[in-house]
Amino acid sequence: MMLSSPPSKYQPFQQSYATGMNNMTNGMQPSYVN
């Protein structure tokens, strides 16, 4: 990740951001594969 060691206050944001990126990646993959 770009933030190797983010502050504790950014942890929830990083987790939600990572989840959003994973969801978007999973949603985009079928379009690229097909």
Backbone as CSV, one residue per row, in Angstrom:
resi,resn,N_x,N_y,N_z,CA_x,CA_y,CA_z,C_x,C_y,C_z
1,MET,0.850,-1.199,0.000,0.000,0.000,0.000,0.882,1.245,0.000
2,MET,0.293,2.351,-0.370,1.048,3.598,-0.389,1.413,4.023,1.030
3,LEU,0.497,3.769,1.982,0.768,4.111,3.376,1.294,2.868,4.079
4,SER,2.612,2.769,4.215,3.203,1.573,4.812,2.892,1.519,6.306
5,SER,2.987,2.669,6.993,2.706,2.681,8.432,1.845,3.898,8.770
6,PRO,0.545,3.817,8.492,-0.347,4.949,8.743,-0.644,5.105,10.230
7,PRO,-0.999,6.311,10.682,-1.386,6.527,12.074,-2.611,5.700,12.435
8,SER,-2.811,5.493,13.736,-3.924,4.657,14.192,-5.260,5.268,13.780
9,LYS,-5.327,6.607,13.691,-6.599,7.252,13.350,-6.972,7.002,11.895
10,TYR,-5.986,6.620,11.081,-6.274,6.346,9.670,-6.589,4.874,9.413
11,GLN,-6.475,4.031,10.447,-6.720,2.602,10.260,-8.115,2.324,9.717
12,PRO,-9.196,2.847,10.331,-10.546,2.561,9.815,-10.689,3.005,8.366
13,PHE,-10.131,4.159,8.028,-10.222,4.651,6.655,-9.466,3.724,5.709
14,GLN,-8.286,3.275,6.136,-7.494,2.393,5.273,-8.233,1.084,5.037
15,GLN,-8.852,0.550,6.090,-9.579,-0.710,5.937,-10.760,-0.522,4.998
16,SER,-11.522,0.554,5.188,-12.688,0.789,4.330,-12.230,1.069,2.898
17,TYR,-11.131,1.779,2.749,-10.615,2.077,1.409,-10.150,0.795,0.727
18,ALA,-9.455,-0.058,1.482,-8.988,-1.335,0.921,-10.180,-2.193,0.533
19,THR,-11.218,-2.201,1.369,-12.413,-2.992,1.053,-13.075,-2.450,-0.207
20,GLY,-13.157,-1.142,-0.326,-13.759,-0.537,-1.513,-12.954,-0.875,-2.760
21,MET,-11.628,-0.840,-2.650,-10.788,-1.173,-3.799,-10.958,-2.637,-4.175
22,ASN,-11.038,-3.516,-3.173,-11.217,-4.941,-3.449,-12.560,-5.172,-4.115
23,ASN,-13.607,-4.510,-3.625,-14.933,-4.681,-4.217,-14.933,-4.171,-5.657
24,MET,-14.298,-3.031,-5.889,-14.263,-2.472,-7.237,-13.444,-3.388,-8.151
25,THR,-12.343,-3.921,-7.631,-11.511,-4.825,-8.432,-12.289,-6.079,-8.772
26,ASN,-12.979,-6.649,-7.802,-13.763,-7.857,-8.055,-14.889,-7.560,-9.040
27,GLY,-15.460,-6.375,-8.966,-16.539,-6.012,-9.873,-16.021,-5.734,-11.273
28,MET,-14.781,-5.260,-11.379,-14.239,-4.905,-12.688,-13.631,-6.114,-13.391
29,GLN,-13.119,-7.067,-12.638,-12.441,-8.222,-13.238,-13.310,-8.959,-14.257
30,PRO,-14.568,-9.305,-13.934,-15.391,-10.025,-14.918,-15.508,-9.249,-16.229
31,SER,-15.588,-7.922,-16.155,-15.709,-7.121,-17.376,-14.441,-7.270,-18.219
32,TYR,-13.276,-7.248,-17.564,-12.029,-7.377,-18.309,-11.873,-8.797,-18.849
33,VAL,-12.247,-9.790,-18.041,-12.097,-11.192,-18.462,-13.027,-11.479,-19.627
34,ASN,-14.277,-11.031,-19.508,-15.230,-11.282,-20.576,-14.991,-10.278,-21.716
